[in-house]
Amino acid sequence: MRLQGWEWVIILAIVLLLWGAPKLPGLAKSMAQSMRIFKKEIGTDSKPKIAEAKPEAAVAAETAVAAEADATAEGEQKQG
C-alpha cells in the first residue's frame, strides 16, 4: 500500500494543525512584518537617488549662473 500525493497532503495538513498550530500566527506575523520592512526599504532606496540627483544638478546650475553673473559684473566694472 503506497500513499498517493493527495494522501500525503492530508497527512501533512493534520500534522501541521496538531503540532504547528500554535506557531502559525507568530510565523504569519513575522512574514508580514518582514514583507513590510522589505517594501519600505525598496521604496526608500529608489526615491532618494532621484531626489538627490535633481538638487545637486540644480545647485551646480545655480553656481554656474552665479559665477557667470559675477564675471560679467566684474568685467563691466573694469570697463566702466
Phi, psi and omega in degrees: 000111178256140179279137178276172182300314182291333177291322176296323179296317180294316179297316179298319179296319179294315179298317180296319179292322182286313186255342184255353184302316180295334183271343184298315179299320178295321178295316179296319179296318180296318179296318180296318180295319178297320179294320179297315180297316180299313180296322180296316180293322177297317181292322182282334180288322184279327184290314182296329180298318179289316182293324180286327183293321182293312179297323179297319178293320179295318179295319179296319179294318179296321179295319179295318179295318180295321180294320178295320180295319178295317180296320179294318180295321180292321179295321180290324180293321181292324181283329188267000000 
